[in-house]
């Protein structure tokens, strides 16, 4: 919904009343500077829950979102929520679990089912059981409306399409404290406490906080699953021999797109590479709600040559005989589509410049991912080099006409699985995930697999293409996340909390931490810590854990791990 010009003045005055500001609003609403108790950068799931939790405590808070999309991946197509240990006695508590309760309440209404019944959906999903309190599969528009209602009820203003200035100009800082955040539109947001709840972590980086991009070596934090992992990368790899060169058999012709001729690197060593991104597509097979995915402008067949060659290399005798996607059912015959097998929706190797890139670079990478994935989907449904039965299945599906109407029915949120990660007061590692080390200042629990998607394509010694970096290792149960993993080092910044992609963790530990329910948990815990810091000396590193713990438990957060029930889970 866009506001008309005559509504500008009325709605700028409504900021204090908690109006959720739509993307079309001119920035004149912020001509009068105001200091907030808490300034949150990023309207991700973490940022939204942090804002709501802070407002409920009486804090003045504002959320600034750099894009036109509200809700991050939770509203961006990732309806197949990865939850780890669910329910009573599980890992998800507080406002995070309350969100999933509200999702279930929505679908308990018969009017919510338009293209499918409750019973039909129950027969197709494992995201819901009859006795569960929460519901962990949902339509994007339902999640978005729920977030909007929660923000409106809490009175939290959200500014959309306002990006922080990069190149060190986006932060005012004095004596180790951020005093203001400055955006490209010239807006100045002043606050006592700042939170970075974005996927890119620009606020954290502009504040001069130490961070890491890529994979650490195994010996950096005494881990077993970090760094280059050619031997352990056993899922979503090539099981057939595929030539990597533009002209098969001729290395001088160059490598196909996405293959790194310098890889893979020394086993277990660190590198600059990031796990692959994709869009989590919301598709439907309901004819009256289906929009076919057209051949995109700029389609280049060579970008999909690996897909065609994989089929032509004898897929029927390999583990690649299934459809190359994970098609997870969502309500009303919609889907959450994810990557599967060697060549699928992940645009492997094409995101390395994203984390530290400027806005122009990131926009280019985002557009490249959209072009690749739309081209992949069109090829799977139409290209003659794709087996007929695959084409027939993919042709049944199209974009949902009732989702993302403002962006051509294509989700605007790229799944940025990994970006910058802060090197904070405490670095969560594989030892934490396996409960070989248990933090004494837990502010929430994780429990999902240590899950990294592939990070590169390289050429084997035999001269064929192979994927590397996919790891899926269970932590064996819930584990504690330290409060200090949200705080920078004291000498770098004293009034910043990081509660989304930038959480202080190693690459492989972040593979578990990076789940949307966990981000909500960390957002709520950050709000509680910020409220305590504001009432004391304003230094987040000085928040007394006993007070924080008491407050979080009162709010329904789950903090403790029973080592008798969940003993340390030793490496394989």
C-alpha positions in Angstrom: 0.0 0.0 0.0 1.5 3.4 -1.0 0.6 6.6 0.7 -0.7 9.6 -1.3 1.2 12.9 -0.9 -1.6 14.6 1.1 -1.2 11.9 3.7 2.5 12.6 4.3 2.1 15.1 7.1 -0.7 13.2 8.9 1.3 10.0 8.9 4.6 11.6 9.8 2.9 12.7 13.0 1.7 9.2 13.5 5.2 7.8 14.0 4.9 7.9 17.7 1.6 6.0 17.4 3.4 3.1 15.8 2.5 3.3 12.1 4.2 0.7 10.0 5.5 2.9 7.2 5.1 1.5 3.7 7.9 1.5 1.1 6.4 4.4 -0.9 6.7 7.0 1.9 9.0 10.0 1.3 11.8 10.4 3.8 10.5 13.9 4.9 8.9 12.1 7.9 12.3 12.3 9.6 13.2 15.9 9.1 13.0 16.4 12.9 15.7 14.3 14.5 14.8 12.2 17.6 16.8 10.0 19.9 15.4 6.6 20.3 16.1 4.2 23.1 16.8 1.5 20.5 17.5 1.8 16.8 17.2 -1.5 14.9 18.7 -1.9 11.4 16.9 -4.7 9.6 13.2 -5.7 9.6 14.2 -9.4 9.5 12.5 -11.8 11.8 15.1 -10.9 14.5 14.6 -7.2 14.0 10.8 -7.4 14.1 10.7 -9.5 17.3 13.4 -7.3 18.9 11.3 -4.2 18.1 8.1 -5.7 19.5 9.8 -7.0 22.7 11.5 -3.6 23.3 8.3 -1.6 22.7 6.4 -3.9 25.2 9.0 -2.8 27.8 8.2 0.8 27.2 11.3 1.6 25.1 11.1 4.0 22.2 12.2 2.0 19.2 12.4 2.3 15.4 13.2 -0.3 12.8 15.0 0.8 9.6 14.9 -1.7 6.7 17.2 -1.2 3.7 14.9 -3.0 1.3 11.2 -3.0 0.4 10.7 -6.3 2.0 9.5 -6.8 5.6 10.1 -10.1 7.5 13.2 -11.5 5.9 13.1 -15.1 5.0 10.1 -15.9 7.3 7.9 -13.9 4.9 10.3 -14.4 1.9 9.3 -18.0 1.1 11.0 -20.0 3.8 7.7 -21.5 5.0 9.3 -24.9 5.7 10.7 -23.8 9.0 13.8 -25.7 10.2 13.1 -26.1 13.9 15.3 -28.8 15.3 13.7 -29.8 18.6 10.1 -28.6 18.8 7.4 -28.1 21.4 7.4 -28.5 25.1 10.8 -29.3 26.4 12.3 -28.3 23.0 14.4 -25.3 22.0 11.9 -22.7 20.8 10.3 -20.4 23.4 9.2 -16.8 24.0 7.9 -14.6 21.2 9.4 -17.0 18.7 7.1 -19.9 19.7 4.3 -17.4 20.1 4.6 -16.5 16.4 4.2 -20.1 15.4 1.2 -20.4 17.7 -0.4 -17.5 16.0 0.3 -19.2 12.6 -1.6 -22.3 13.8 -4.5 -20.1 15.1 -4.8 -18.5 11.7 -5.1 -21.9 10.0 -7.6 -23.2 12.5 -10.1 -20.8 10.8 -12.0 -22.5 7.9 -11.9 -19.3 5.9 -8.1 -19.6 5.7 -8.4 -22.6 3.4 -9.2 -21.6 -0.2 -7.4 -24.1 -2.4 -7.1 -27.0 0.0 -8.6 -28.3 3.3 -6.9 -28.7 6.6 -7.1 -32.5 6.3 -5.6 -32.4 2.8 -2.7 -30.4 4.0 -2.2 -32.6 7.0 -1.8 -35.5 4.7 1.1 -33.8 2.8 3.2 -32.2 5.5 5.4 -33.0 8.5 5.4 -29.4 9.7 2.2 -29.9 11.7 0.8 -32.6 14.0 -2.6 -32.8 15.6 -1.3 -32.1 19.1 1.4 -29.5 18.3 1.0 -26.0 19.7 2.8 -24.3 16.8 2.6 -24.6 13.1 5.8 -24.5 11.1 4.6 -24.4 7.5 2.8 -21.4 6.2 2.1 -19.0 3.3 4.4 -16.0 3.0 1.5 -13.5 2.9 0.1 -15.0 6.2 3.5 -14.5 7.9 3.7 -11.0 6.6 0.2 -10.0 7.8 0.9 -11.5 11.2 4.2 -9.5 11.6 2.4 -6.3 10.5 -0.4 -6.9 13.0 2.2 -7.6 15.8 4.1 -4.4 14.9 1.0 -2.3 14.8 -0.2 -3.6 18.1 3.1 -2.9 19.8 3.4 0.6 18.2 6.7 0.0 16.4 7.4 2.3 13.4 9.2 0.7 10.5 11.0 2.7 7.8 11.4 0.8 4.5 13.9 1.3 1.7 16.4 3.3 3.7 19.9 2.0 3.3 22.9 2.8 5.6 25.7 4.8 4.0 28.7 2.5 3.4 32.4 3.3 3.2 32.6 4.3 6.8 30.2 7.2 6.5 27.1 5.5 7.9 28.0 5.7 11.5 28.7 8.5 14.0 30.7 7.1 16.9 32.2 8.7 20.0 34.2 7.1 22.7 33.4 3.6 21.6 29.7 4.3 21.3 27.5 4.6 18.2 25.6 7.9 18.5 23.8 7.9 15.1 23.2 5.9 11.9 23.1 7.8 8.7 21.4 6.6 5.5 21.7 7.3 1.8 18.5 9.4 1.9 20.2 11.7 4.5 18.2 10.4 7.5 19.9 10.4 10.8 18.8 7.9 13.4 20.1 8.6 16.9 19.8 6.1 19.7 21.1 4.8 23.0 21.4 1.2 21.9 21.8 0.0 18.3 21.0 -3.5 17.0 22.1 -5.0 13.7 19.3 -7.4 12.7 20.1 -7.4 9.0 21.4 -10.3 6.8 24.3 -8.2 5.5 25.4 -6.7 8.9 26.4 -3.3 7.5 25.7 -1.5 10.8 28.1 -3.8 12.6 30.8 -3.4 9.9 30.4 0.4 9.7 30.8 0.6 13.5 34.3 -0.8 13.2 33.5 -4.2 14.8 35.7 -7.1 13.9 34.1 -9.8 11.7 35.0 -12.7 9.5 33.8 -13.6 6.0 34.1 -17.2 4.7 35.3 -20.4 6.5 37.8 -20.6 9.2 40.3 -23.4 9.2 39.6 -26.4 11.5 42.5 -25.5 13.8 41.3 -21.9 14.3 38.7 -23.0 17.0 39.7 -26.6 17.4 36.9 -27.9 15.2 36.4 -30.8 12.9 33.8 -29.6 10.4 35.1 -26.2 9.3 37.3 -25.2 6.3 37.5 -27.1 3.0 35.7 -30.4 3.3 36.0 -32.4 0.1 35.9 -35.8 1.9 32.8 -35.0 4.0 30.8 -33.3 1.3 28.6 -36.2 0.5 25.2 -34.7 -0.3 24.2 -32.6 -3.3 27.2 -33.6 -5.3 27.8 -35.0 -8.7 27.4 -38.8 -8.8 28.2 -38.9 -12.5 31.2 -37.7 -14.5 30.6 -34.3 -15.9 33.1 -32.4 -18.0 33.8 -28.9 -16.6 35.0 -27.2 -19.8 33.1 -25.1 -22.2 34.3 -27.3 -25.0 34.3 -30.8 -23.5 37.8 -32.2 -23.2 39.5 -29.0 -24.1 40.8 -27.2 -21.0 42.0 -24.2 -23.0 38.3 -23.4 -23.9 37.7 -22.2 -20.3 35.5 -23.5 -17.5 31.8 -23.4 -17.4 30.1 -20.6 -15.3 30.3 -21.2 -11.5 33.4 -23.4 -11.5 36.4 -22.1 -9.7 39.6 -23.4 -11.4 41.6 -22.4 -8.3 39.7 -24.8 -6.0 39.2 -26.7 -3.9 42.1 -25.7 -1.6 43.9 -27.6 1.1 41.6 -29.9 3.2 40.3 -28.3 6.4 41.9 -24.9 5.5 40.0 -21.7 5.7 39.0 -19.6 2.7 36.9 -16.6 1.5 34.0 -18.7 0.2 30.4 -18.5 1.3 27.7 -21.1 1.2 25.5 -20.7 -1.8 22.3 -18.5 -1.9 19.0 -19.1 -3.6 15.4 -17.8 -3.6 12.9 -19.9 -1.6 10.2 -19.9 -4.3 6.5 -20.0 -3.4 4.9 -22.0 -6.2 1.5 -23.5 -6.8 -0.1 -26.1 -9.0 -3.6 -24.6 -8.7 -4.5 -23.5 -12.2 -6.5 -20.5 -11.3 -3.7 -19.2 -9.0 -0.7 -20.2 -11.1 1.5 -17.9 -13.2 4.0 -19.8 -15.4 7.7 -18.9 -15.0 8.7 -17.4 -18.4 12.1 -17.6 -20.0 13.8 -14.7 -18.5 15.3 -11.9 -20.5 19.1 -12.5 -20.5 18.8 -16.3 -20.4 22.1 -17.9 -21.4 22.1 -21.6 -22.1 25.7 -22.0 -21.1 24.8 -21.1 -17.5 22.7 -24.3 -17.4 25.1 -26.5 -19.3 26.1 -28.4 -16.1 22.4 -29.3 -15.6 22.1 -30.7 -19.1 25.4 -32.6 -19.0 24.4 -34.1 -15.7 21.2 -35.5 -17.3 23.1 -36.7 -20.3 25.8 -38.5 -18.2 23.4 -41.3 -17.2 21.4 -39.9 -14.3 19.0 -42.9 -14.3 21.7 -45.1 -12.9 22.7 -42.6 -10.2 21.4 -41.1 -7.0 20.3 -38.1 -9.1 17.3 -39.8 -10.5 14.9 -37.8 -8.3 13.6 -34.3 -9.1 16.4 -31.8 -8.5 14.4 -29.7 -5.9 12.9 -30.1 -2.5 9.3 -29.3 -3.0 7.9 -28.8 0.5 4.1 -28.4 0.7 2.6 -25.2 2.3 -1.1 -24.5 2.9 -3.4 -23.9 0.0 -1.3 -26.0 -2.4 1.7 -23.8 -2.3 5.3 -24.7 -1.9 8.6 -23.8 -0.3 11.2 -24.8 -3.0 14.7 -25.5 -1.9 17.9 -26.8 -3.5 18.6 -30.5 -4.0 21.3 -32.5 -5.8 24.3 -31.3 -7.7 22.6 -28.7 -9.9 19.5 -27.0 -8.6 18.3 -23.6 -7.4 21.6 -22.8 -5.5 23.7 -20.4 -7.6 27.0 -21.9 -6.3 30.1 -19.8 -6.3 28.5 -16.6 -7.4 28.1 -14.8 -4.1 31.6 -14.3 -2.8 31.6 -10.5 -3.3 28.2 -10.0 -1.6 29.2 -9.7 2.1 31.6 -6.8 1.7 30.1 -5.5 -1.5 28.6 -2.0 -1.9 24.9 -1.7 -2.7 25.5 -1.7 -6.4 27.5 -4.9 -6.2 24.8 -6.6 -4.1 22.0 -5.5 -6.4 24.0 -7.0 -9.3 24.5 -10.3 -7.5 20.8 -10.4 -6.4 19.7 -9.9 -10.0 22.2 -12.5 -11.2 20.7 -15.0 -8.8 17.2 -14.2 -9.9 18.2 -14.6 -13.6 19.9 -17.9 -12.9 17.1 -19.4 -10.9 14.3 -18.3 -13.2 16.4 -19.7 -16.1 16.9 -22.9 -14.2 13.1 -23.3 -13.6 12.2 -22.4 -17.2 14.8 -24.9 -18.5 13.5 -27.7 -16.2 10.0 -27.2 -17.6 10.9 -26.5 -21.3 14.4 -27.3 -22.5 14.6 -30.4 -24.8 17.8 -31.6 -23.0 15.9 -32.1 -19.8 14.2 -35.5 -19.6 10.5 -35.4 -20.5 9.1 -36.7 -17.2 11.0 -33.9 -15.4 9.7 -31.3 -17.8 6.1 -32.6 -17.3 6.4 -32.3 -13.5 7.9 -28.8 -13.5 5.4 -27.6 -16.0 2.6 -28.2 -13.4 4.0 -25.5 -11.2 4.0 -21.7 -11.4 4.3 -18.6 -9.2 1.4 -18.0 -6.8 -0.6 -15.1 -8.1 -1.7 -14.1 -4.6 1.9 -13.8 -3.3 4.3 -10.9 -3.8 2.1 -8.8 -6.1 4.5 -5.8 -5.9 7.5 -7.8 -7.2 6.0 -9.7 -10.1 5.0 -12.6 -7.8 8.7 -13.4 -7.2 10.0 -13.2 -3.7 12.2 -10.1 -3.2 14.2 -11.8 -0.4 17.3 -13.7 -1.4 18.3 -16.4 1.0 21.5 -15.0 2.3 22.6 -18.1 4.1 25.9 -16.5 5.3 27.5 -13.1 5.3 29.7 -11.3 7.8 30.0 -12.9 11.2 31.1 -10.8 14.1 34.2 -11.8 16.2 32.7 -10.9 19.5 33.2 -11.4 23.2 32.4 -15.1 22.7 32.6 -17.1 19.5 30.0 -19.9 19.3 31.7 -23.0 17.7 31.2 -26.6 17.0 32.0 -27.4 20.7 29.0 -25.4 21.7 26.7 -27.1 19.3 27.8 -30.5 20.5 27.6 -29.4 24.1 31.3 -30.2 24.6 31.3 -26.6 26.0 28.2 -25.1 27.5 28.0 -21.3 27.9 27.1 -20.1 31.3 25.2 -17.0 30.0 22.6 -18.7 27.8 20.1 -16.4 26.2 18.5 -19.0 24.0 18.8 -22.4 22.5 19.7 -23.8 19.1 19.1 -27.4 18.0 19.1 -27.7 14.2 21.8 -29.5 12.2 25.1 -27.9 11.6 24.1 -27.3 8.0 26.3 -25.7 5.3 25.2 -25.7 1.7 27.9 -26.1 -1.0 30.4 -23.3 -1.3 32.2 -24.0 -4.5 32.5 -26.1 -7.7 36.0 -27.3 -8.5 37.7 -29.6 -10.9 38.8 -33.0 -9.5 42.2 -34.6 -10.2 40.4 -36.9 -12.7 39.2 -33.8 -14.6 35.5 -33.7 -13.7 33.4 -31.1 -11.9 32.5 -31.6 -8.3 30.7 -29.6 -5.5 32.3 -29.0 -2.1 31.1 -27.6 1.2 27.8 -29.4 1.9 27.8 -30.6 5.5 24.8 -31.8 7.5 25.7 -32.9 11.0 23.4 -33.2 14.0 24.3 -31.5 17.3 22.4 -34.3 19.0 20.0 -32.0 20.8 19.6 -28.4 22.0 22.6 -26.3 23.0 23.1 -22.9 24.7 23.9 -19.7 22.8 26.0 -17.3 24.9 24.9 -13.7 25.4 28.4 -12.6 24.6 28.0 -14.0 21.1 25.7 -10.9 20.6 28.1 -8.3 21.9 31.2 -6.9 20.2 34.5 -6.8 22.0 34.3 -4.0 24.6 37.1 -2.0 23.1 35.3 -1.9 19.7 31.8 -0.8 20.6 29.8 -0.7 23.8 26.2 -0.1 22.7 25.7 -2.5 19.8 24.0 -5.9 19.8 24.0 -8.3 16.8 21.1 -10.7 16.6 20.9 -12.0 13.0 23.4 -13.2 10.4 26.3 -11.4 12.2 26.1 -13.5 15.4 29.6 -14.2 16.7 30.1 -17.8 15.6 32.3 -20.0 13.4 31.2 -21.0 9.9 30.0 -24.4 10.8 28.3 -23.4 14.1 26.5 -20.7 12.3 25.2 -23.4 10.0 23.0 -24.4 13.0 22.4 -20.9 14.5 21.2 -19.4 11.3 17.5 -20.6 11.6 14.7 -18.1 11.6 13.2 -19.3 14.9 16.6 -18.8 16.5 16.9 -15.3 15.1 13.6 -14.5 16.7 14.9 -15.8 20.0 18.0 -13.8 19.7 16.0 -10.7 18.8 13.9 -11.0 21.9 16.9 -11.6 24.2 18.7 -8.6 22.6 15.7 -6.4 23.5 15.8 -7.5 27.1 19.5 -6.9 27.3 19.1 -3.4 25.7 16.4 -2.5 28.2 18.6 -3.4 31.1 21.6 -1.6 29.6 19.6 1.6 29.1 18.6 1.5 32.8 22.2 1.2 33.9 25.3 2.6 32.2 24.4 1.9 28.6 27.2 -0.6 28.1 25.9 -3.9 26.7 28.9 -5.8 28.0 28.0 -4.8 31.5 24.5 -6.3 31.5 24.3 -8.5 34.6 23.5 -12.0 33.4 21.5 -12.9 36.6 19.1 -10.0 35.9 18.9 -10.8 32.1 18.3 -14.5 32.8 15.5 -13.7 35.2 13.8 -11.4 32.8 14.1 -13.9 29.9 12.7 -16.8 31.9 9.8 -14.6 32.9 9.2 -14.0 29.1 9.1 -17.7 28.3 12.5 -18.1 26.8 14.1 -21.5 27.0 17.7 -21.2 28.2 18.9 -24.4 29.9 20.4 -27.7 28.6 20.1 -30.8 30.8 23.4 -32.6 30.1 21.9 -35.8 31.7 19.2 -35.8 28.9 21.4 -34.3 26.2 25.0 -35.3 27.0 27.9 -34.0 24.9 27.6 -35.3 21.3 31.1 -36.3 20.2 32.4 -35.8 16.7 32.1 -38.7 14.3 
